Amino acid sequence: TDADNAYKSLTEDQQQYISEDQKAKLEDARNAMEELKAAAEKEKADREAAAAVDQMIEAIGDVTLNSKAAIDLAQNAYDALTEEQQAYVTKADVLAEAQAAYEALIKSENDKAAAAAVEARIDAIGEVTIDSKAAIEDAEAAYNALTEDQKQLVSNKDVLDAARAAYEALVAAKADQDAAKAVDDKIAAIGKVTLDSK
């Protein structure tokens, strides 16, 4: 810039004594200086944009079920940055961790809700009777539809197993009773015994 200021301070007559090579060199230096200034301004703007996103990420704080809006705001702002600007974001890993923590919370809540629905179906079986088949099968189907994580949350699975066992025992006892009654009915039908009786 000193050389440029010195050149500009010359009169037009004096500038004619500067060689074309020197003038070209001065012009190249001016252009290089402008490029450096533009690059510095761009870097400053990129860093400011990245710093704004870092502040949004920091504002997420501890992740709760109410964090979705803050996470989405920070993620959308990050996604809107250029690659160069994203390179200046220092908390991108914190944003990724917040996303993962939020998704884990949502999954946990969904798992709890699914398990609670199955627990309610198991509770609905009530006292097991010979007519409990549909309620037991409904609860078993609901339980079997759960993921392994959700099954771990069902606190009354033992009640379901006990209901199934009790129902099977009732069915077996009824079958025994029906078989005995059939024989009893045949015995009752014997009547008077003669040589012709079978």
Stockholm file with secondary structure:
# STOCKHOLM 1.0

chainA/1-198         TDADNAYKSLTEDQQQYISEDQKAKLEDARNAMEELKAAAEKEKADREAAAAVDQMIEAIGDVTLNSKAAIDLAQNAYDALTEEQQAYVTKADVLAEAQAAYEALIKSENDKAAAAAVEARIDAIGEVTIDSKAAIEDAEAAYNALTEDQKQLVSNKDVLDAARAAYEALVAAKADQDAAKAVDDKIAAIGKVTLDSK
#=GR chainA/1-198 SS CHHHHHHHHSCHHHHTTSCHHHHHHHHHHHHHHHHHHHHHHHHHHHHHHHHHHHHHHHHHCSCCTTCHHHHHHHHHHHHHSCHHHHHTCSCHHHHHHHHHHHHHHHHHHHHHHHHHHHHHHHHTTCSCCTTCHHHHHHHHHHHHTSCHHHHHHCTTHHHHHHHHHHHHHHHHHHHHHHHHHHHHHHHHTCCSCCTTCC
#=GC SS_cons         CHHHHHHHHSCHHHHTTSCHHHHHHHHHHHHHHHHHHHHHHHHHHHHHHHHHHHHHHHHHCSCCTTCHHHHHHHHHHHHHSCHHHHHTCSCHHHHHHHHHHHHHHHHHHHHHHHHHHHHHHHHTTCSCCTTCHHHHHHHHHHHHTSCHHHHHHCTTHHHHHHHHHHHHHHHHHHHHHHHHHHHHHHHHTCCSCCTTCC
//
